[in-house]
Amino acid sequence: MTSIIAHPPTTRKVLRGRPYSLGEFARKYRLEEIEAKRLYEKFGPSATELDLLMAAKRRLPIHS
């Protein structure tokens, strides 16, 4: 019997803008660690992409 093994896609997204660290992203948008990690893993470390995502969610960054 033949089994089917699913492999993750091999394509990588192009990094747009500078990369965020996970901690920096979580602090900037006051996110809980679990939510920040989920978004970071799904959308990548691109500051541009994550900022656009958070703007679409109407989450404003904190200002230092």
PDB file of N, CA, C and O in Angstrom, chain B, residues numbered from 101:
ATOM      1  N   MET B 101       0.848  -1.180   0.000  1.00  0.00           N
ATOM      2  CA  MET B 101       0.000   0.000   0.000  1.00  0.00           C
ATOM      3  C   MET B 101       0.895   1.245   0.000  1.00  0.00           C
ATOM      4  O   MET B 101       1.910   1.282   0.695  1.00  0.00           O
ATOM      5  N   THR B 102       0.528   2.233  -0.757  1.00  0.00           N
ATOM      6  CA  THR B 102       1.293   3.472  -0.861  1.00  0.00           C
ATOM      7  C   THR B 102       0.704   4.512   0.081  1.00  0.00           C
ATOM      8  O   THR B 102      -0.508   4.727   0.111  1.00  0.00           O
ATOM      9  N   SER B 103       1.572   5.147   0.841  1.00  0.00           N
ATOM     10  CA  SER B 103       1.098   6.223   1.710  1.00  0.00           C
ATOM     11  C   SER B 103       1.486   7.564   1.103  1.00  0.00           C
ATOM     12  O   SER B 103       2.509   7.688   0.430  1.00  0.00           O
ATOM     13  N   ILE B 104       0.667   8.538   1.351  1.00  0.00           N
ATOM     14  CA  ILE B 104       0.904   9.879   0.826  1.00  0.00           C
ATOM     15  C   ILE B 104       1.468  10.727   1.960  1.00  0.00           C
ATOM     16  O   ILE B 104       0.894  10.797   3.047  1.00  0.00           O
ATOM     17  N   ILE B 105       2.591  11.363   1.691  1.00  0.00           N
ATOM     18  CA  ILE B 105       3.228  12.228   2.690  1.00  0.00           C
ATOM     19  C   ILE B 105       3.134  13.662   2.194  1.00  0.00           C
ATOM     20  O   ILE B 105       3.594  13.981   1.098  1.00  0.00           O
ATOM     21  N   ALA B 106       2.543  14.511   2.999  1.00  0.00           N
ATOM     22  CA  ALA B 106       2.420  15.925   2.640  1.00  0.00           C
ATOM     23  C   ALA B 106       3.698  16.654   3.054  1.00  0.00           C
ATOM     24  O   ALA B 106       4.143  16.542   4.196  1.00  0.00           O
ATOM     25  N   HIS B 107       4.272  17.389   2.129  1.00  0.00           N
ATOM     26  CA  HIS B 107       5.472  18.173   2.407  1.00  0.00           C
ATOM     27  C   HIS B 107       5.096  19.650   2.426  1.00  0.00           C
ATOM     28  O   HIS B 107       4.239  20.085   1.658  1.00  0.00           O
ATOM     29  N   PRO B 108       5.736  20.417   3.299  1.00  0.00           N
ATOM     30  CA  PRO B 108       5.444  21.850   3.307  1.00  0.00           C
ATOM     31  C   PRO B 108       5.900  22.497   2.005  1.00  0.00           C
ATOM     32  O   PRO B 108       6.828  22.003   1.364  1.00  0.00           O
ATOM     33  N   PRO B 109       5.269  23.581   1.611  1.00  0.00           N
ATOM     34  CA  PRO B 109       5.670  24.255   0.375  1.00  0.00           C
ATOM     35  C   PRO B 109       7.131  24.715   0.474  1.00  0.00           C
ATOM     36  O   PRO B 109       7.605  25.071   1.553  1.00  0.00           O
ATOM     37  N   THR B 110       7.826  24.705  -0.646  1.00  0.00           N
ATOM     38  CA  THR B 110       9.231  25.093  -0.650  1.00  0.00           C
ATOM     39  C   THR B 110       9.445  26.537  -1.057  1.00  0.00           C
ATOM     40  O   THR B 110      10.579  27.014  -1.047  1.00  0.00           O
ATOM     41  N   THR B 111       8.389  27.240  -1.414  1.00  0.00           N
ATOM     42  CA  THR B 111       8.537  28.638  -1.806  1.00  0.00           C
ATOM     43  C   THR B 111       8.648  29.513  -0.572  1.00  0.00           C
ATOM     44  O   THR B 111       8.019  29.250   0.453  1.00  0.00           O
ATOM     45  N   ARG B 112       9.440  30.536  -0.681  1.00  0.00           N
ATOM     46  CA  ARG B 112       9.606  31.485   0.420  1.00  0.00           C
ATOM     47  C   ARG B 112       9.059  32.833   0.007  1.00  0.00           C
ATOM     48  O   ARG B 112       9.139  33.225  -1.157  1.00  0.00           O
ATOM     49  N   LYS B 113       8.500  33.540   0.979  1.00  0.00           N
ATOM     50  CA  LYS B 113       8.017  34.881   0.706  1.00  0.00           C
ATOM     51  C   LYS B 113       9.200  35.836   0.674  1.00  0.00           C
ATOM     52  O   LYS B 113      10.173  35.653   1.405  1.00  0.00           O
ATOM     53  N   VAL B 114       9.115  36.841  -0.162  1.00  0.00           N
ATOM     54  CA  VAL B 114      10.141  37.870  -0.222  1.00  0.00           C
ATOM     55  C   VAL B 114       9.959  38.788   0.981  1.00  0.00           C
ATOM     56  O   VAL B 114       8.847  39.229   1.271  1.00  0.00           O
ATOM     57  N   LEU B 115      11.044  39.067   1.669  1.00  0.00           N
ATOM     58  CA  LEU B 115      10.991  39.933   2.837  1.00  0.00           C
ATOM     59  C   LEU B 115      10.856  41.377   2.378  1.00  0.00           C
ATOM     60  O   LEU B 115      11.715  41.893   1.663  1.00  0.00           O
ATOM     61  N   ARG B 116       9.782  42.021   2.790  1.00  0.00           N
ATOM     62  CA  ARG B 116       9.550  43.427   2.453  1.00  0.00           C
ATOM     63  C   ARG B 116       9.803  44.263   3.687  1.00  0.00           C
ATOM     64  O   ARG B 116       9.210  44.015   4.736  1.00  0.00           O
ATOM     65  N   GLY B 117      10.654  45.224   3.580  1.00  0.00           N
ATOM     66  CA  GLY B 117      10.986  46.065   4.725  1.00  0.00           C
ATOM     67  C   GLY B 117      11.953  45.351   5.655  1.00  0.00           C
ATOM     68  O   GLY B 117      12.412  44.246   5.367  1.00  0.00           O
ATOM     69  N   ARG B 118      12.246  45.977   6.741  1.00  0.00           N
ATOM     70  CA  ARG B 118      13.168  45.359   7.697  1.00  0.00           C
ATOM     71  C   ARG B 118      12.443  44.271   8.472  1.00  0.00           C
ATOM     72  O   ARG B 118      11.218  44.309   8.585  1.00  0.00           O
ATOM     73  N   PRO B 119      13.166  43.313   9.001  1.00  0.00           N
ATOM     74  CA  PRO B 119      12.509  42.262   9.784  1.00  0.00           C
ATOM     75  C   PRO B 119      12.260  42.702  11.222  1.00  0.00           C
ATOM     76  O   PRO B 119      13.080  43.406  11.811  1.00  0.00           O
ATOM     77  N   TYR B 120      11.140  42.291  11.778  1.00  0.00           N
ATOM     78  CA  TYR B 120      10.845  42.462  13.199  1.00  0.00           C
ATOM     79  C   TYR B 120      11.364  41.240  13.938  1.00  0.00           C
ATOM     80  O   TYR B 120      11.391  40.139  13.388  1.00  0.00           O
ATOM     81  N   SER B 121      11.773  41.433  15.173  1.00  0.00           N
ATOM     82  CA  SER B 121      11.948  40.278  16.043  1.00  0.00           C
ATOM     83  C   SER B 121      10.560  39.988  16.612  1.00  0.00           C
ATOM     84  O   SER B 121       9.695  40.863  16.626  1.00  0.00           O
ATOM     85  N   LEU B 122      10.356  38.782  17.072  1.00  0.00           N
ATOM     86  CA  LEU B 122       9.054  38.412  17.627  1.00  0.00           C
ATOM     87  C   LEU B 122       8.706  39.300  18.815  1.00  0.00           C
ATOM     88  O   LEU B 122       7.573  39.767  18.932  1.00  0.00           O
ATOM     89  N   GLY B 123       9.677  39.533  19.694  1.00  0.00           N
ATOM     90  CA  GLY B 123       9.445  40.372  20.869  1.00  0.00           C
ATOM     91  C   GLY B 123       9.103  41.810  20.508  1.00  0.00           C
ATOM     92  O   GLY B 123       8.216  42.415  21.109  1.00  0.00           O
ATOM     93  N   GLU B 124       9.808  42.350  19.528  1.00  0.00           N
ATOM     94  CA  GLU B 124       9.561  43.728  19.086  1.00  0.00           C
ATOM     95  C   GLU B 124       8.138  43.867  18.528  1.00  0.00           C
ATOM     96  O   GLU B 124       7.437  44.834  18.825  1.00  0.00           O
ATOM     97  N   PHE B 125       7.728  42.893  17.721  1.00  0.00           N
ATOM     98  CA  PHE B 125       6.381  42.912  17.141  1.00  0.00           C
ATOM     99  C   PHE B 125       5.322  42.836  18.240  1.00  0.00           C
ATOM    100  O   PHE B 125       4.355  43.598  18.222  1.00  0.00           O
ATOM    101  N   ALA B 126       5.498  41.931  19.186  1.00  0.00           N
ATOM    102  CA  ALA B 126       4.534  41.765  20.283  1.00  0.00           C
ATOM    103  C   ALA B 126       4.437  43.033  21.130  1.00  0.00           C
ATOM    104  O   ALA B 126       3.338  43.449  21.500  1.00  0.00           O
ATOM    105  N   ARG B 127       5.568  43.643  21.435  1.00  0.00           N
ATOM    106  CA  ARG B 127       5.568  44.886  22.240  1.00  0.00           C
ATOM    107  C   ARG B 127       4.916  46.035  21.492  1.00  0.00           C
ATOM    108  O   ARG B 127       4.127  46.790  22.060  1.00  0.00           O
ATOM    109  N   LYS B 128       5.252  46.165  20.206  1.00  0.00           N
ATOM    110  CA  LYS B 128       4.746  47.294  19.424  1.00  0.00           C
ATOM    111  C   LYS B 128       3.223  47.320  19.367  1.00  0.00           C
ATOM    112  O   LYS B 128       2.616  48.391  19.386  1.00  0.00           O
ATOM    113  N   TYR B 129       2.602  46.131  19.298  1.00  0.00           N
ATOM    114  CA  TYR B 129       1.152  46.062  19.172  1.00  0.00           C
ATOM    115  C   TYR B 129       0.460  45.505  20.415  1.00  0.00           C
ATOM    116  O   TYR B 129      -0.719  45.153  20.367  1.00  0.00           O
ATOM    117  N   ARG B 130       1.192  45.425  21.523  1.00  0.00           N
ATOM    118  CA  ARG B 130       0.654  44.934  22.797  1.00  0.00           C
ATOM    119  C   ARG B 130      -0.088  43.607  22.625  1.00  0.00           C
ATOM    120  O   ARG B 130      -1.227  43.454  23.067  1.00  0.00           O
ATOM    121  N   LEU B 131       0.576  42.660  21.978  1.00  0.00           N
ATOM    122  CA  LEU B 131      -0.021  41.353  21.733  1.00  0.00           C
ATOM    123  C   LEU B 131       0.460  40.350  22.766  1.00  0.00           C
ATOM    124  O   LEU B 131       1.580  40.444  23.268  1.00  0.00           O
ATOM    125  N   GLU B 132      -0.401  39.387  23.077  1.00  0.00           N
ATOM    126  CA  GLU B 132       0.024  38.283  23.919  1.00  0.00           C
ATOM    127  C   GLU B 132       0.996  37.433  23.108  1.00  0.00           C
ATOM    128  O   GLU B 132       0.930  37.405  21.879  1.00  0.00           O
ATOM    129  N   GLU B 133       1.881  36.753  23.787  1.00  0.00           N
ATOM    130  CA  GLU B 133       2.933  35.987  23.128  1.00  0.00           C
ATOM    131  C   GLU B 133       2.385  34.968  22.137  1.00  0.00           C
ATOM    132  O   GLU B 133       2.927  34.817  21.042  1.00  0.00           O
ATOM    133  N   ILE B 134       1.323  34.274  22.505  1.00  0.00           N
ATOM    134  CA  ILE B 134       0.754  33.242  21.635  1.00  0.00           C
ATOM    135  C   ILE B 134       0.229  33.850  20.330  1.00  0.00           C
ATOM    136  O   ILE B 134       0.481  33.316  19.250  1.00  0.00           O
ATOM    137  N   GLU B 135      -0.495  34.962  20.429  1.00  0.00           N
ATOM    138  CA  GLU B 135      -1.053  35.609  19.240  1.00  0.00           C
ATOM    139  C   GLU B 135       0.058  36.191  18.373  1.00  0.00           C
ATOM    140  O   GLU B 135       0.016  36.061  17.150  1.00  0.00           O
ATOM    141  N   ALA B 136       1.043  36.827  18.985  1.00  0.00           N
ATOM    142  CA  ALA B 136       2.151  37.395  18.226  1.00  0.00           C
ATOM    143  C   ALA B 136       2.900  36.297  17.477  1.00  0.00           C
ATOM    144  O   ALA B 136       3.254  36.479  16.312  1.00  0.00           O
ATOM    145  N   LYS B 137       3.143  35.171  18.121  1.00  0.00           N
ATOM    146  CA  LYS B 137       3.854  34.060  17.491  1.00  0.00           C
ATOM    147  C   LYS B 137       3.050  33.482  16.331  1.00  0.00           C
ATOM    148  O   LYS B 137       3.620  33.151  15.291  1.00  0.00           O
ATOM    149  N   ARG B 138       1.736  33.358  16.495  1.00  0.00           N
ATOM    150  CA  ARG B 138       0.882  32.826  15.432  1.00  0.00           C
ATOM    151  C   ARG B 138       0.952  33.710  14.190  1.00  0.00           C
ATOM    152  O   ARG B 138       1.120  33.212  13.077  1.00  0.00           O
ATOM    153  N   LEU B 139       0.822  35.021  14.383  1.00  0.00           N
ATOM    154  CA  LEU B 139       0.868  35.943  13.252  1.00  0.00           C
ATOM    155  C   LEU B 139       2.259  35.991  12.627  1.00  0.00           C
ATOM    156  O   LEU B 139       2.397  36.037  11.405  1.00  0.00           O
ATOM    157  N   TYR B 140       3.285  35.979  13.471  1.00  0.00           N
ATOM    158  CA  TYR B 140       4.668  36.036  13.012  1.00  0.00           C
ATOM    159  C   TYR B 140       4.994  34.817  12.158  1.00  0.00           C
ATOM    160  O   TYR B 140       5.643  34.940  11.119  1.00  0.00           O
ATOM    161  N   GLU B 141       4.549  33.643  12.590  1.00  0.00           N
ATOM    162  CA  GLU B 141       4.809  32.421  11.823  1.00  0.00           C
ATOM    163  C   GLU B 141       3.992  32.376  10.537  1.00  0.00           C
ATOM    164  O   GLU B 141       4.458  31.852   9.525  1.00  0.00           O
ATOM    165  N   LYS B 142       2.798  32.912  10.567  1.00  0.00           N
ATOM    166  CA  LYS B 142       1.926  32.880   9.391  1.00  0.00           C
ATOM    167  C   LYS B 142       2.340  33.894   8.326  1.00  0.00           C
ATOM    168  O   LYS B 142       2.310  33.586   7.134  1.00  0.00           O
ATOM    169  N   PHE B 143       2.727  35.107   8.749  1.00  0.00           N
ATOM    170  CA  PHE B 143       3.009  36.185   7.806  1.00  0.00           C
ATOM    171  C   PHE B 143       4.488  36.513   7.658  1.00  0.00           C
ATOM    172  O   PHE B 143       4.856  37.308   6.793  1.00  0.00           O
ATOM    173  N   GLY B 144       5.345  35.916   8.487  1.00  0.00           N
ATOM    174  CA  GLY B 144       6.784  36.156   8.388  1.00  0.00           C
ATOM    175  C   GLY B 144       7.223  37.366   9.176  1.00  0.00           C
ATOM    176  O   GLY B 144       6.399  38.052   9.782  1.00  0.00           O
ATOM    177  N   PRO B 145       8.524  37.635   9.173  1.00  0.00           N
ATOM    178  CA  PRO B 145       9.076  38.702  10.001  1.00  0.00           C
ATOM    179  C   PRO B 145       9.049  40.098   9.366  1.00  0.00           C
ATOM    180  O   PRO B 145       9.516  41.056   9.982  1.00  0.00           O
ATOM    181  N   SER B 146       8.518  40.229   8.162  1.00  0.00           N
ATOM    182  CA  SER B 146       8.534  41.505   7.455  1.00  0.00           C
ATOM    183  C   SER B 146       7.761  42.588   8.201  1.00  0.00           C
ATOM    184  O   SER B 146       6.562  42.450   8.447  1.00  0.00           O
ATOM    185  N   ALA B 147       8.454  43.664   8.557  1.00  0.00           N
ATOM    186  CA  ALA B 147       7.808  44.776   9.256  1.00  0.00           C
ATOM    187  C   ALA B 147       6.693  45.378   8.400  1.00  0.00           C
ATOM    188  O   ALA B 147       5.635  45.737   8.916  1.00  0.00           O
ATOM    189  N   THR B 148       6.930  45.486   7.113  1.00  0.00           N
ATOM    190  CA  THR B 148       5.928  46.056   6.208  1.00  0.00           C
ATOM    191  C   THR B 148       4.657  45.210   6.212  1.00  0.00           C
ATOM    192  O   THR B 148       3.556  45.740   6.364  1.00  0.00           O
ATOM    193  N   GLU B 149       4.807  43.906   6.046  1.00  0.00           N
ATOM    194  CA  GLU B 149       3.647  43.007   6.005  1.00  0.00           C
ATOM    195  C   GLU B 149       2.892  43.014   7.336  1.00  0.00           C
ATOM    196  O   GLU B 149       1.664  43.103   7.353  1.00  0.00           O
ATOM    197  N   LEU B 150       3.620  42.921   8.443  1.00  0.00           N
ATOM    198  CA  LEU B 150       2.965  42.874   9.750  1.00  0.00           C
ATOM    199  C   LEU B 150       2.295  44.202  10.094  1.00  0.00           C
ATOM    200  O   LEU B 150       1.218  44.215  10.689  1.00  0.00           O
ATOM    201  N   ASP B 151       2.923  45.316   9.725  1.00  0.00           N
ATOM    202  CA  ASP B 151       2.299  46.625   9.972  1.00  0.00           C
ATOM    203  C   ASP B 151       1.013  46.773   9.157  1.00  0.00           C
ATOM    204  O   ASP B 151       0.020  47.301   9.657  1.00  0.00           O
ATOM    205  N   LEU B 152       1.028  46.309   7.903  1.00  0.00           N
ATOM    206  CA  LEU B 152      -0.185  46.362   7.081  1.00  0.00           C
ATOM    207  C   LEU B 152      -1.282  45.475   7.659  1.00  0.00           C
ATOM    208  O   LEU B 152      -2.452  45.856   7.684  1.00  0.00           O
ATOM    209  N   LEU B 153      -0.898  44.303   8.119  1.00  0.00           N
ATOM    210  CA  LEU B 153      -1.866  43.399   8.736  1.00  0.00           C
ATOM    211  C   LEU B 153      -2.511  44.046   9.958  1.00  0.00           C
ATOM    212  O   LEU B 153      -3.732  44.017  10.113  1.00  0.00           O
ATOM    213  N   MET B 154      -1.693  44.623  10.815  1.00  0.00           N
ATOM    214  CA  MET B 154      -2.224  45.218  12.035  1.00  0.00           C
ATOM    215  C   MET B 154      -3.073  46.458  11.719  1.00  0.00           C
ATOM    216  O   MET B 154      -4.042  46.735  12.426  1.00  0.00           O
ATOM    217  N   ALA B 155      -2.725  47.190  10.684  1.00  0.00           N
ATOM    218  CA  ALA B 155      -3.552  48.333  10.270  1.00  0.00           C
ATOM    219  C   ALA B 155      -4.916  47.845   9.787  1.00  0.00           C
ATOM    220  O   ALA B 155      -5.938  48.471  10.071  1.00  0.00           O
ATOM    221  N   ALA B 156      -4.935  46.731   9.058  1.00  0.00           N
ATOM    222  CA  ALA B 156      -6.200  46.168   8.585  1.00  0.00           C
ATOM    223  C   ALA B 156      -7.051  45.695   9.754  1.00  0.00           C
ATOM    224  O   ALA B 156      -8.279  45.738   9.690  1.00  0.00           O
ATOM    225  N   LYS B 157      -6.400  45.247  10.817  1.00  0.00           N
ATOM    226  CA  LYS B 157      -7.124  44.815  12.018  1.00  0.00           C
ATOM    227  C   LYS B 157      -7.470  45.995  12.931  1.00  0.00           C
ATOM    228  O   LYS B 157      -8.086  45.823  13.983  1.00  0.00           O
ATOM    229  N   ARG B 158      -7.059  47.198  12.507  1.00  0.00           N
ATOM    230  CA  ARG B 158      -7.281  48.441  13.261  1.00  0.00           C
ATOM    231  C   ARG B 158      -6.607  48.406  14.641  1.00  0.00           C
ATOM    232  O   ARG B 158      -7.148  48.903  15.629  1.00  0.00           O
ATOM    233  N   ARG B 159      -5.413  47.807  14.676  1.00  0.00           N
ATOM    234  CA  ARG B 159      -4.593  47.785  15.892  1.00  0.00           C
ATOM    235  C   ARG B 159      -3.507  48.814  15.732  1.00  0.00           C
ATOM    236  O   ARG B 159      -2.651  48.678  14.858  1.00  0.00           O
ATOM    237  N   LEU B 160      -3.521  49.843  16.556  1.00  0.00           N
ATOM    238  CA  LEU B 160      -2.528  50.899  16.473  1.00  0.00           C
ATOM    239  C   LEU B 160      -1.294  50.520  17.270  1.00  0.00           C
ATOM    240  O   LEU B 160      -1.394  49.903  18.331  1.00  0.00           O
ATOM    241  N   PRO B 161      -0.119  50.895  16.752  1.00  0.00           N
ATOM    242  CA  PRO B 161       1.114  50.619  17.504  1.00  0.00           C
ATOM    243  C   PRO B 161       1.223  51.559  18.692  1.00  0.00           C
ATOM    244  O   PRO B 161       0.659  52.653  18.689  1.00  0.00           O
ATOM    245  N   ILE B 162       1.955  51.120  19.707  1.00  0.00           N
ATOM    246  CA  ILE B 162       2.217  52.015  20.827  1.00  0.00           C
ATOM    247  C   ILE B 162       3.382  52.901  20.446  1.00  0.00           C
ATOM    248  O   ILE B 162       4.243  52.496  19.665  1.00  0.00           O
ATOM    249  N   HIS B 163       3.418  54.085  20.978  1.00  0.00           N
ATOM    250  CA  HIS B 163       4.509  55.024  20.681  1.00  0.00           C
ATOM    251  C   HIS B 163       5.377  55.141  21.917  1.00  0.00           C
ATOM    252  O   HIS B 163       4.882  55.366  23.021  1.00  0.00           O
ATOM    253  N   SER B 164       6.676  54.987  21.719  1.00  0.00           N
ATOM    254  CA  SER B 164       7.608  55.073  22.849  1.00  0.00           C
ATOM    255  C   SER B 164       7.957  56.502  23.148  1.00  0.00           C
ATOM    256  O   SER B 164       8.730  56.770  24.068  1.00  0.00           O
TER     257      SER B 164
END
